[in-house]
């Protein structure tokens, strides 16, 4: 079965640069979630989208923005990168709506800021 | 706001033995899900088991079972006949059962299975 696809899998950037992470949900899934997992930490919710509209927002810095496109893929844009942004970024997808469906995680994008 | 607490940062057990990982949570919600996720060295997040709060029966998936105590807000994971491949970080997670709700994770327990 098709899974969540994230690209790139690894990304190395310098401080103050910009990074774009992409997430392709499982076919027919209309909801995307982004989580950030720092070294030795648990995943923290950043932001989610349902039917191309922002659904919920967590501890996402103002330097980050995200959107969901018409084909339901999502992009997380990160500007003015800081050393503390080095983390594993997970995308998860699910069916959305009133019923709470299972979230399926992608393999993650490992971002290293030097 | 919901909180999830895992009080065991690290655990180790001999292969083939049984181990129990603890998790407590706090919420004012009545309708929610609880999950255990496994994160092996590959860092992939793998769903191990889930429990609906409205179900009294404890969930079971092969060698994995939970002890869900709703009144005590406790949700422990029991791994029977542990295998080397069970070595991983285990995260307990909470989710309100409504719409597109996010997952809230505990801080994790690093489990090592000793040959």
Interface residues (C-beta under 8 A of the other chain):
Chain A: X31 X33 X35 X37 X41 X42 X43 X44 X45 X48 X50 X55 X56 X58 X88 X90 X92 X94 X96 X97 X98 X99 X100 X102 X103 X105 X107 X108 X110
Chain B: X33 X42 X43 X44 X45 X46 X47 X50 X91 X95 X96 X97 X98 X99 X100 X101 X102 X103 X104 X105 X106 X107 X108
